[in-house]
Amino acid sequence: MSISNRASETLAIQSPMVEAFSDVLGKLHHPEFNPTGALNLGVAHNDLLQQKIYQKARECLDLSPGDLDYGPADGSQRLRQLLQDFFTRHFNPYYPVHWNQISAQTGAGASLNQIFMAISDPGDYCLIPTPFYGAFDYDVPVNTGVNIYPVYLHYPDLSNMTVDPDLLESQYQTAKSEGKKITSMIITNPENPLGRCYLRQDIITFLNFASKHKIHMVFDEIYALSTFSHLLDKKKEDPFVSVLSLPYKDFIDPALVHVIYGLSKDFSINGFRVGFILDQFNEPLRKALGRSAHFSYTSSITERLVYNLFSDSKWIDEYLLENRIALADSYDKTTRFLKAHDIEYIEAEASPFMLLDIRNFTKPTIESNKLLWKNLLDAGVYLAQGIAFHTPEPGYLRLTFALPWSVLEVGLKRFVKELKH
């Protein structure tokens, strides 16, 4: 045998989303290297303020001789103190956040993988409400041996984020009757690919459920500050509620609550690979993460850049507001376009994407959906397949709308033309 059993098991893991993106990566438009490639309306990226963040990042890349040396694997104290202030300003924490509760990692995906190495054992199962982010298919099981057990809480109405505690309990009991050992659950809030948020009561429902069964709750809040629905309707409040803002000790052993955040989405810097684990009440876990961080080490160059960026809190806060305004405007233009062409969608509240319902235009089979997706790619536009996010049935596409309208409109026209072909 040329590789270990562990490596063989890893190679057997499949992620339809990651594999589809790997197939199309070389076919996507690039102004210099592939100017005739397909427009990228499928990856969860935000190009609306790309030049603004690019210019600021260049200004922040100001190194000192000390940056050539090793630093703490899980982030320097000075950086984590800035993040402490950031989380305090924007996540409204009920229990004060302290810098030593934050662990820096190379992205939110690495953060998830590291935390599952520390809270679950090989063969355990993690509950995830569907639809869910397709890369979880890799993030959770690779090297950890932890399996995913999908739970269907939002079907048939995907726009309804209300959590029925009886339905959640029923699906847990089904998993248990199948011999599955459930030790954790991931909640993505705002949700991906729906772009919608859970209400405070829904988060409490999850916490009560996890407390009853003594399972870890991992809250992925990477789109927390990309909400926009309250800007389109002034009667609404910001829809995002962080678990950190709740007195969660009232509902669960706080050592079971963990939060993931990263800079890829709200700050549009996917390629920098910066993520954080925030854990307030589980010191043994923090110590374990401190050790495993040696294998997810943020480079000193990246740390310096992020430190300089977050040192300018005025710029950070102004950028986040400007980004929300830009998202609201682009979403408004996109939905007007979709309505004009009779294309249904799930109303979004947050994130740079939304889920399109194209069941009226395609047969209800995976094969038919894959063929349409391939034809769209040939027509010059890439959208992400809904089935890659484990939608309960075929007939959905995730559309990224956080692009300049001059680009987005062209992609939307190509999409509609092929869809109605």
The 8 nearest C-alpha neighbors of each residue, nearest first, counted from 0:
[[1, 2, 3, 4, 7, 6, 5, 8],
 [2, 0, 3, 7, 4, 6, 5, 10],
 [3, 1, 0, 6, 4, 7, 5, 8],
 [4, 2, 6, 5, 7, 1, 0, 8],
 [3, 5, 7, 6, 8, 2, 9, 0],
 [4, 6, 8, 3, 7, 9, 142, 2],
 [5, 7, 9, 3, 8, 4, 2, 10],
 [8, 6, 4, 10, 9, 5, 3, 11],
 [7, 9, 5, 11, 6, 10, 4, 12],
 [8, 10, 6, 11, 7, 12, 141, 5],
 [11, 9, 7, 8, 12, 6, 13, 141],
 [10, 12, 8, 9, 13, 7, 6, 141],
 [13, 11, 9, 10, 8, 14, 137, 141],
 [12, 14, 15, 11, 136, 137, 18, 10],
 [13, 15, 136, 17, 16, 18, 137, 134],
 [16, 14, 387, 18, 17, 19, 13, 133],
 [17, 15, 387, 133, 19, 14, 18, 20],
 [16, 18, 20, 14, 19, 15, 21, 134],
 [17, 19, 21, 15, 20, 16, 14, 22],
 [20, 18, 22, 16, 21, 17, 15, 23],
 [19, 21, 17, 23, 22, 18, 24, 16],
 [22, 20, 18, 24, 19, 23, 17, 25],
 [21, 23, 19, 20, 24, 18, 25, 26],
 [24, 22, 26, 20, 25, 21, 27, 19],
 [23, 25, 21, 26, 27, 20, 22, 19],
 [24, 26, 23, 27, 22, 21, 33, 36],
 [27, 25, 23, 36, 24, 37, 28, 33],
 [28, 26, 36, 37, 24, 25, 38, 39],
 [36, 27, 29, 37, 33, 38, 34, 35],
 [28, 30, 33, 34, 32, 31, 27, 36],
 [31, 29, 34, 33, 32, 28, 35, 36],
 [32, 30, 29, 33, 34, 28, 35, 36],
 [31, 33, 29, 30, 34, 28, 35, 36],
 [32, 34, 29, 28, 36, 35, 31, 30],
 [33, 35, 30, 29, 28, 36, 31, 32],
 [36, 34, 33, 28, 37, 29, 379, 27],
 [28, 37, 35, 27, 26, 33, 34, 38],
 [36, 38, 379, 27, 380, 28, 381, 39],
 [39, 37, 380, 28, 381, 379, 410, 27],
 [38, 40, 381, 41, 27, 37, 380, 42],
 [41, 39, 399, 382, 381, 398, 38, 42],
 [40, 42, 382, 383, 381, 39, 399, 398],
 [43, 41, 44, 40, 39, 399, 383, 382],
 [44, 42, 399, 351, 41, 352, 45, 264],
 [43, 45, 42, 267, 46, 264, 351, 401],
 [44, 46, 401, 267, 47, 351, 402, 43],
 [45, 47, 49, 402, 48, 401, 44, 403],
 [46, 48, 402, 401, 49, 45, 403, 325],
 [49, 47, 51, 50, 46, 52, 322, 45],
 [48, 50, 46, 52, 51, 47, 53, 267],
 [51, 49, 53, 52, 48, 54, 46, 47],
 [52, 50, 48, 54, 53, 49, 55, 318],
 [51, 53, 55, 49, 54, 50, 56, 48],
 [54, 52, 50, 56, 51, 55, 49, 57],
 [53, 55, 57, 51, 56, 52, 50, 58],
 [54, 56, 52, 58, 57, 53, 59, 51],
 [57, 55, 59, 53, 58, 54, 52, 60],
 [58, 56, 54, 60, 59, 55, 53, 61],
 [57, 59, 55, 56, 60, 54, 61, 307],
 [60, 58, 56, 304, 307, 57, 61, 308],
 [61, 59, 304, 57, 58, 62, 56, 303],
 [60, 62, 59, 63, 58, 304, 303, 307],
 [63, 61, 60, 66, 303, 64, 300, 65],
 [62, 64, 65, 66, 61, 67, 303, 300],
 [65, 63, 66, 67, 62, 68, 61, 299],
 [66, 64, 67, 63, 68, 62, 69, 299],
 [65, 67, 64, 68, 299, 63, 62, 300],
 [66, 68, 65, 64, 69, 299, 63, 300],
 [69, 67, 66, 65, 70, 299, 64, 298],
 [70, 68, 67, 71, 299, 66, 72, 65],
 [69, 71, 72, 68, 75, 299, 74, 66],
 [72, 70, 74, 73, 75, 69, 76, 296],
 [71, 73, 293, 296, 292, 74, 70, 289],
 [72, 74, 103, 102, 292, 71, 289, 104],
 [75, 73, 103, 71, 72, 102, 76, 79],
 [74, 76, 78, 77, 71, 79, 70, 73],
 [75, 77, 79, 78, 80, 74, 98, 99],
 [76, 78, 80, 75, 79, 81, 306, 74],
 [79, 77, 81, 306, 75, 80, 76, 82],
 [78, 80, 82, 98, 76, 81, 77, 83],
 [81, 79, 83, 98, 77, 82, 78, 76],
 [80, 82, 84, 78, 79, 83, 85, 309],
 [83, 81, 85, 79, 84, 80, 86, 78],
 [82, 84, 80, 98, 81, 86, 85, 97],
 [83, 85, 87, 81, 82, 86, 88, 80],
 [84, 86, 82, 88, 87, 83, 89, 81],
 [87, 85, 90, 89, 83, 88, 84, 82],
 [86, 88, 84, 85, 91, 89, 90, 92],
 [89, 87, 85, 86, 84, 90, 91, 92],
 [88, 90, 86, 87, 91, 85, 224, 92],
 [91, 89, 86, 92, 87, 241, 88, 244],
 [90, 92, 244, 87, 89, 88, 93, 243],
 [93, 91, 244, 243, 94, 90, 87, 95],
 [94, 92, 244, 245, 246, 243, 95, 91],
 [93, 95, 92, 96, 246, 243, 244, 279],
 [96, 94, 92, 93, 97, 87, 279, 83],
 [95, 97, 83, 94, 87, 98, 92, 100],
 [98, 96, 99, 100, 83, 95, 101, 80],
 [97, 99, 80, 79, 83, 100, 101, 96],
 [98, 100, 101, 97, 79, 102, 76, 80],
 [101, 99, 278, 98, 279, 97, 277, 102],
 [102, 100, 277, 99, 98, 276, 79, 275],
 [101, 103, 73, 276, 275, 277, 104, 74],
 [104, 102, 275, 73, 74, 274, 101, 276],
 [105, 103, 274, 295, 275, 106, 110, 273],
 [106, 104, 273, 272, 295, 297, 274, 109],
 [107, 105, 274, 273, 272, 109, 108, 104],
 [106, 108, 274, 110, 261, 109, 260, 111],
 [109, 107, 111, 110, 106, 138, 112, 274],
 [108, 110, 112, 106, 111, 107, 105, 113],
 [111, 109, 107, 113, 108, 112, 104, 114],
 [112, 110, 114, 108, 109, 113, 115, 138],
 [111, 113, 109, 138, 115, 110, 114, 139],
 [114, 112, 116, 110, 111, 115, 109, 117],
 [113, 115, 117, 111, 116, 112, 110, 118],
 [116, 114, 118, 117, 112, 113, 119, 111],
 [115, 117, 113, 114, 143, 118, 119, 112],
 [116, 118, 114, 115, 119, 113, 284, 287],
 [119, 117, 115, 116, 114, 120, 215, 284],
 [120, 118, 115, 117, 116, 123, 182, 121],
 [119, 121, 123, 122, 145, 144, 143, 118],
 [122, 120, 144, 145, 123, 143, 119, 146],
 [121, 123, 145, 144, 120, 146, 124, 180],
 [124, 122, 145, 180, 121, 120, 181, 146],
 [125, 123, 146, 181, 147, 145, 180, 182],
 [124, 126, 183, 147, 184, 148, 181, 146],
 [127, 125, 184, 148, 149, 147, 183, 185],
 [126, 128, 149, 185, 184, 150, 129, 148],
 [129, 127, 150, 149, 151, 152, 130, 131],
 [130, 128, 131, 151, 150, 149, 389, 127],
 [129, 131, 390, 389, 388, 128, 192, 132],
 [130, 132, 129, 388, 191, 133, 389, 192],
 [131, 133, 388, 191, 134, 135, 192, 130],
 [132, 134, 388, 16, 135, 387, 136, 131],
 [135, 133, 136, 137, 132, 138, 17, 14],
 [134, 136, 138, 137, 133, 139, 132, 131],
 [135, 137, 134, 14, 133, 138, 139, 13],
 [138, 136, 135, 134, 141, 139, 140, 14],
 [137, 139, 135, 112, 108, 136, 134, 140],
 [138, 140, 112, 135, 137, 141, 136, 145],
 [141, 139, 145, 144, 143, 146, 137, 138],
 [142, 140, 143, 137, 9, 139, 138, 144],
 [141, 143, 144, 140, 9, 5, 6, 116],
 [144, 142, 140, 145, 141, 116, 121, 115],
 [143, 145, 121, 140, 122, 142, 146, 141],
 [146, 144, 140, 123, 121, 143, 122, 124],
 [147, 145, 124, 140, 125, 123, 144, 122],
 [148, 146, 125, 124, 126, 149, 145, 127],
 [147, 149, 126, 125, 124, 127, 150, 146],
 [150, 148, 127, 128, 126, 129, 147, 151],
 [149, 151, 128, 127, 129, 152, 170, 126],
 [152, 150, 129, 128, 153, 154, 149, 391],
 [151, 153, 154, 150, 128, 162, 167, 166],
 [154, 152, 157, 151, 156, 159, 155, 160],
 [155, 153, 156, 157, 152, 151, 391, 159],
 [154, 156, 157, 153, 391, 152, 159, 158],
 [157, 155, 154, 158, 159, 153, 160, 152],
 [156, 158, 153, 159, 154, 155, 160, 345],
 [157, 159, 156, 345, 160, 346, 153, 193],
 [160, 158, 157, 161, 156, 153, 154, 162],
 [159, 161, 197, 158, 162, 153, 196, 157],
 [162, 160, 159, 201, 163, 197, 198, 153],
 [161, 163, 201, 164, 160, 152, 204, 167],
 [162, 164, 166, 165, 167, 161, 152, 204],
 [165, 163, 167, 166, 168, 162, 204, 208],
 [166, 164, 168, 167, 163, 169, 170, 162],
 [165, 167, 169, 163, 168, 164, 170, 152],
 [168, 166, 164, 170, 165, 169, 171, 163],
 [167, 169, 171, 165, 166, 170, 164, 172],
 [170, 168, 166, 172, 171, 167, 165, 173],
 [171, 169, 173, 167, 172, 168, 166, 174],
 [170, 172, 168, 174, 173, 169, 175, 167],
 [171, 173, 175, 169, 170, 174, 176, 168],
 [174, 172, 170, 176, 171, 175, 169, 177],
 [175, 173, 177, 171, 172, 179, 176, 170],
 [174, 176, 172, 179, 178, 177, 173, 171],
 [177, 175, 173, 178, 174, 172, 179, 171],
 [178, 176, 174, 175, 179, 173, 172, 180],
 [177, 179, 175, 176, 180, 174, 173, 181],
 [180, 178, 175, 174, 177, 181, 124, 123],
 [179, 181, 123, 124, 182, 178, 175, 122],
 [182, 180, 124, 125, 183, 123, 179, 126],
 [181, 183, 214, 124, 125, 215, 123, 180],
 [184, 182, 215, 125, 214, 216, 181, 126],
 [183, 185, 126, 125, 216, 127, 217, 215],
 [186, 184, 217, 127, 218, 216, 187, 126],
 [185, 187, 218, 219, 188, 217, 184, 127],
 [188, 186, 219, 190, 189, 218, 220, 185],
 [189, 187, 190, 220, 196, 219, 186, 197],
 [188, 190, 196, 195, 222, 187, 194, 223],
 [189, 191, 188, 187, 194, 195, 193, 192],
 [192, 190, 193, 132, 194, 131, 189, 187],
 [191, 193, 194, 190, 354, 131, 132, 397],
 [194, 192, 191, 195, 190, 354, 353, 347],
 [193, 195, 347, 349, 190, 350, 191, 192],
 [196, 194, 348, 190, 193, 347, 189, 349],
 [197, 195, 189, 188, 239, 190, 238, 198],
 [196, 198, 201, 160, 188, 202, 199, 195],
 [197, 199, 201, 200, 196, 202, 240, 238],
 [198, 200, 202, 201, 240, 203, 197, 245],
 [201, 199, 203, 202, 198, 204, 197, 161],
 [202, 200, 204, 198, 203, 199, 162, 197],
 [201, 203, 205, 199, 204, 200, 206, 198],
 [202, 204, 206, 200, 201, 205, 207, 199],
 [205, 203, 201, 207, 202, 206, 208, 200],
 [204, 206, 208, 202, 203, 207, 209, 201],
 [207, 205, 203, 209, 208, 204, 210, 251],
 [208, 206, 210, 204, 209, 205, 250, 203],
 [207, 209, 205, 211, 206, 210, 204, 212],
 [210, 208, 214, 206, 212, 211, 207, 213],
 [211, 209, 251, 213, 207, 208, 212, 206],
 [212, 210, 208, 209, 213, 207, 214, 251],
 [211, 213, 209, 210, 214, 208, 182, 181],
 [214, 212, 210, 209, 211, 215, 182, 255],
 [213, 215, 182, 183, 209, 212, 216, 210],
 [214, 216, 183, 255, 256, 182, 184, 217],
 [217, 215, 256, 184, 183, 255, 185, 257],
 [216, 218, 185, 257, 258, 184, 256, 186],
 [219, 217, 258, 186, 185, 187, 220, 259],
 [218, 220, 187, 259, 221, 258, 186, 188],
 [221, 219, 188, 223, 260, 222, 259, 218],
 [220, 222, 260, 261, 223, 219, 264, 259],
 [223, 221, 225, 220, 224, 350, 189, 265],
 [224, 222, 220, 221, 225, 189, 239, 226],
 [223, 225, 226, 222, 265, 319, 89, 323],
 [226, 224, 350, 349, 222, 265, 223, 323],
 [225, 227, 349, 224, 348, 323, 228, 350],
 [226, 228, 327, 230, 323, 229, 349, 348],
 [229, 227, 348, 231, 230, 226, 232, 349],
 [230, 228, 235, 232, 236, 237, 231, 227],
 [231, 229, 228, 227, 232, 233, 327, 324],
 [232, 230, 228, 229, 233, 327, 227, 331],
 [231, 233, 229, 234, 230, 235, 228, 236],
 [232, 234, 235, 229, 230, 231, 236, 228],
 [235, 233, 232, 236, 229, 231, 230, 228],
 [236, 234, 229, 233, 232, 237, 228, 238],
 [237, 235, 229, 238, 234, 233, 228, 232],
 [236, 238, 229, 239, 235, 226, 228, 227],
 [239, 237, 236, 196, 240, 226, 348, 229],
 [240, 238, 237, 196, 223, 241, 189, 226],
 [241, 239, 199, 242, 238, 198, 244, 197],
 [242, 240, 243, 244, 90, 239, 245, 220],
 [241, 243, 244, 245, 240, 202, 247, 218],
 [244, 242, 92, 241, 245, 93, 90, 91],
 [243, 245, 92, 93, 91, 242, 241, 90],
 [244, 246, 247, 242, 243, 93, 92, 241],
 [247, 245, 248, 93, 249, 244, 94, 243],
 [246, 248, 249, 245, 250, 251, 253, 242],
 [247, 249, 253, 251, 250, 246, 252, 245],
 [250, 248, 247, 246, 251, 252, 253, 245],
 [251, 249, 247, 248, 207, 206, 210, 203],
 [252, 250, 210, 248, 253, 206, 249, 247],
 [251, 253, 254, 255, 248, 210, 250, 256],
 [254, 252, 255, 248, 256, 251, 280, 247],
 [253, 255, 281, 280, 252, 256, 279, 278],
 [254, 256, 215, 253, 252, 216, 257, 214],
 [257, 255, 216, 253, 254, 215, 217, 258],
 [256, 258, 217, 278, 218, 277, 216, 255],
 [259, 257, 218, 277, 276, 217, 219, 278],
 [260, 258, 219, 276, 275, 220, 218, 277],
 [261, 259, 221, 275, 220, 274, 107, 219],
 [260, 262, 274, 107, 221, 273, 263, 275],
 [261, 263, 266, 264, 273, 265, 268, 274],
 [264, 262, 269, 268, 267, 261, 266, 265],
 [265, 263, 267, 266, 262, 222, 221, 44],
 [264, 266, 225, 267, 224, 222, 262, 263],
 [265, 267, 262, 264, 268, 263, 52, 319],
 [268, 266, 264, 263, 45, 265, 269, 44],
 [267, 269, 263, 270, 266, 271, 262, 264],
 [270, 268, 263, 271, 267, 272, 264, 262],
 [269, 271, 272, 268, 263, 273, 267, 106],
 [270, 272, 269, 268, 273, 301, 263, 106],
 [273, 271, 106, 105, 270, 269, 274, 263],
 [274, 272, 106, 105, 261, 262, 271, 104],
 [275, 273, 106, 261, 107, 104, 105, 260],
 [276, 274, 103, 260, 102, 104, 261, 259],
 [277, 275, 259, 102, 101, 258, 110, 278],
 [276, 278, 101, 258, 100, 257, 275, 259],
 [279, 277, 257, 100, 280, 276, 281, 258],
 [278, 280, 100, 281, 277, 96, 254, 253],
 [281, 279, 254, 253, 278, 282, 256, 255],
 [282, 280, 254, 284, 283, 279, 278, 285],
 [281, 283, 285, 284, 280, 286, 279, 278],
 [284, 282, 286, 285, 281, 287, 288, 280],
 [285, 283, 287, 282, 286, 281, 288, 117],
 [286, 284, 282, 288, 287, 283, 289, 281],
 [285, 287, 289, 283, 284, 288, 282, 290],
 [288, 286, 284, 290, 289, 285, 283, 291],
 [289, 287, 291, 285, 290, 286, 292, 284],
 [290, 288, 286, 292, 287, 291, 73, 285],
 [289, 291, 287, 288, 292, 293, 286, 72],
 [290, 292, 288, 293, 289, 294, 287, 113],
 [293, 291, 295, 294, 289, 290, 72, 73],
 [292, 294, 291, 72, 296, 295, 290, 289],
 [295, 293, 292, 291, 296, 72, 290, 104],
 [296, 294, 292, 105, 293, 104, 297, 109],
 [295, 297, 72, 293, 294, 292, 298, 104],
 [298, 296, 105, 104, 302, 295, 299, 301],
 [299, 297, 301, 300, 296, 302, 303, 105],
 [298, 300, 302, 66, 301, 303, 297, 67],
 [301, 299, 303, 298, 302, 304, 66, 62],
 [302, 300, 304, 298, 303, 299, 305, 297],
 [301, 303, 299, 305, 304, 300, 306, 298],
 [304, 302, 306, 300, 301, 305, 299, 307],
 [303, 305, 60, 59, 301, 307, 302, 306],
 [306, 304, 308, 302, 307, 303, 309, 301],
 [307, 305, 303, 309, 78, 308, 304, 302],
 [306, 308, 310, 59, 304, 305, 309, 303],
 [309, 307, 305, 306, 310, 311, 59, 304],
 [310, 308, 311, 306, 307, 312, 305, 81],
 [309, 311, 307, 308, 312, 306, 81, 305],
 [310, 312, 309, 314, 313, 308, 315, 307],
 [311, 313, 315, 314, 310, 309, 316, 85],
 [314, 312, 316, 315, 311, 317, 318, 310],
 [313, 315, 317, 312, 311, 316, 318, 308],
 [316, 314, 312, 318, 313, 317, 319, 311],
 [315, 317, 319, 313, 318, 314, 312, 320],
 [316, 318, 314, 320, 319, 315, 321, 313],
 [317, 319, 321, 315, 316, 320, 314, 322],
 [318, 320, 322, 316, 321, 317, 315, 323],
 [321, 319, 323, 317, 322, 318, 324, 316],
 [322, 320, 318, 324, 323, 319, 317, 325],
 [323, 321, 325, 319, 320, 324, 318, 326],
 [322, 324, 326, 320, 325, 227, 321, 225],
 [323, 325, 321, 327, 322, 326, 328, 320],
 [324, 326, 322, 328, 323, 327, 329, 321],
 [327, 325, 323, 329, 328, 324, 330, 322],
 [328, 326, 330, 324, 227, 325, 329, 331],
 [327, 329, 331, 325, 326, 330, 324, 332],
 [328, 330, 332, 326, 331, 327, 333, 325],
 [331, 329, 333, 327, 328, 332, 326, 334],
 [330, 332, 328, 334, 329, 333, 327, 335],
 [333, 331, 329, 335, 330, 334, 336, 328],
 [334, 332, 330, 336, 335, 331, 329, 337],
 [333, 335, 337, 336, 331, 332, 338, 330],
 [336, 334, 338, 332, 333, 337, 339, 331],
 [335, 337, 333, 339, 334, 338, 332, 340],
 [338, 336, 334, 342, 340, 339, 335, 341],
 [337, 339, 341, 335, 340, 336, 342, 334],
 [338, 340, 336, 337, 341, 335, 342, 334],
 [339, 341, 337, 338, 342, 336, 415, 335],
 [342, 340, 338, 339, 337, 343, 336, 344],
 [343, 341, 337, 340, 338, 344, 357, 356],
 [344, 342, 356, 355, 341, 357, 337, 345],
 [345, 343, 355, 356, 354, 346, 342, 353],
 [344, 346, 354, 158, 347, 355, 353, 193],
 [345, 347, 344, 348, 158, 353, 195, 194],
 [348, 346, 194, 195, 353, 349, 345, 193],
 [349, 347, 228, 195, 194, 226, 227, 346],
 [348, 350, 226, 194, 225, 227, 347, 195],
 [351, 349, 225, 194, 352, 222, 226, 348],
 [352, 350, 401, 399, 400, 45, 43, 326],
 [353, 351, 399, 398, 350, 400, 194, 43],
 [352, 354, 398, 397, 194, 347, 193, 355],
 [353, 355, 397, 345, 193, 396, 344, 398],
 [354, 356, 344, 396, 395, 397, 343, 357],
 [355, 357, 395, 344, 343, 358, 394, 354],
 [358, 356, 394, 359, 360, 395, 355, 361],
 [357, 359, 394, 360, 361, 356, 363, 395],
 [360, 358, 357, 361, 356, 362, 394, 342],
 [361, 359, 358, 357, 418, 362, 419, 394],
 [362, 360, 358, 359, 363, 357, 367, 394],
 [361, 363, 364, 367, 358, 360, 368, 394],
 [364, 362, 393, 394, 361, 358, 365, 367],
 [365, 363, 367, 366, 362, 393, 368, 394],
 [364, 366, 368, 367, 393, 369, 363, 386],
 [365, 367, 369, 364, 368, 370, 371, 363],
 [368, 366, 370, 364, 369, 365, 362, 371],
 [369, 367, 365, 371, 370, 366, 372, 364],
 [368, 370, 372, 366, 371, 367, 365, 373],
 [369, 371, 373, 367, 368, 372, 374, 366],
 [372, 370, 374, 368, 373, 369, 375, 367],
 [371, 373, 369, 375, 370, 374, 368, 376],
 [372, 374, 376, 370, 375, 371, 369, 377],
 [375, 373, 377, 371, 376, 372, 378, 370],
 [376, 374, 378, 372, 377, 373, 380, 371],
 [375, 377, 380, 373, 379, 381, 378, 374],
 [376, 378, 374, 375, 379, 373, 380, 37],
 [379, 377, 375, 376, 380, 374, 413, 417],
 [380, 378, 37, 376, 377, 38, 375, 36],
 [379, 381, 37, 38, 376, 375, 410, 378],
 [380, 382, 39, 376, 40, 41, 38, 37],
 [383, 381, 41, 40, 398, 397, 396, 384],
 [382, 384, 41, 397, 396, 385, 381, 398],
 [385, 383, 396, 386, 387, 397, 382, 395],
 [384, 386, 395, 396, 387, 388, 390, 397],
 [385, 387, 389, 388, 390, 384, 393, 392],
 [386, 388, 16, 15, 385, 384, 389, 133],
 [389, 387, 133, 131, 386, 130, 385, 132],
 [390, 388, 386, 130, 387, 129, 391, 131],
 [389, 391, 130, 386, 392, 388, 385, 129],
 [392, 390, 389, 154, 393, 130, 129, 151],
 [391, 393, 390, 394, 386, 363, 389, 395],
 [394, 392, 363, 365, 395, 386, 364, 368],
 [393, 395, 358, 357, 356, 363, 368, 392],
 [396, 394, 385, 356, 355, 357, 393, 354],
 [397, 395, 385, 384, 355, 383, 354, 398],
 [398, 396, 354, 383, 353, 355, 382, 385],
 [397, 399, 352, 353, 41, 40, 382, 354],
 [398, 400, 352, 40, 41, 351, 401, 43],
 [399, 401, 352, 402, 351, 398, 330, 329],
 [402, 400, 45, 351, 47, 399, 46, 326],
 [401, 403, 46, 47, 400, 407, 404, 45],
 [402, 404, 405, 406, 47, 407, 401, 46],
 [405, 403, 407, 406, 408, 402, 329, 332],
 [404, 406, 403, 408, 407, 409, 402, 410],
 [407, 405, 404, 409, 403, 408, 410, 402],
 [406, 408, 404, 410, 409, 402, 405, 403],
 [407, 409, 411, 410, 406, 404, 405, 412],
 [408, 410, 412, 406, 407, 411, 413, 405],
 [411, 409, 407, 413, 408, 412, 380, 38],
 [410, 412, 414, 408, 413, 409, 407, 415],
 [413, 411, 415, 409, 414, 410, 416, 408],
 [414, 412, 410, 416, 411, 415, 417, 409],
 [413, 415, 411, 412, 417, 416, 418, 410],
 [416, 414, 418, 412, 417, 413, 419, 411],
 [417, 415, 413, 414, 419, 418, 420, 412],
 [416, 418, 420, 414, 419, 415, 375, 413],
 [419, 417, 415, 416, 420, 414, 360, 371],
 [418, 420, 417, 416, 415, 360, 414, 361],
 [419, 417, 418, 416, 415, 360, 414, 374]]
